[in-house]
């Protein structure tokens, strides 16, 4: 069992107990690169938000829907590139995923200073 798997399991327990039904932990924060493990209880939505210049989602466990210009269901073990449009993520069942983002690219203004 890897450290990431352990963190995913711990975060899912926190999400199940949290009032807002979610929990997150940044694993990598290196310049513009962020890797965050996010756990969502079934039915919880990350509201529509701006997409960073580059992002991917790897689902460790569960099933989520990513909704932007199109809607895509992501299952356990799947890796998807996230749209460059505004999007939301909804947990169709208790879910844990690794979100990898590039938070800024010179001249693009996305997520600058955040």
Buried (B, 14 or more C-beta within 10 A) or exposed (E): EEEBEEBBBBBBEBBBEBEEBBBBBEBEEEEBEBBBBBBBBBEBBBEEEEBBBBBBBBBBBBBBBBBBEEEBEBEBEBEBEBBBEEBBBBBBEBBBBBBBBBBBBEEEEBBEEE
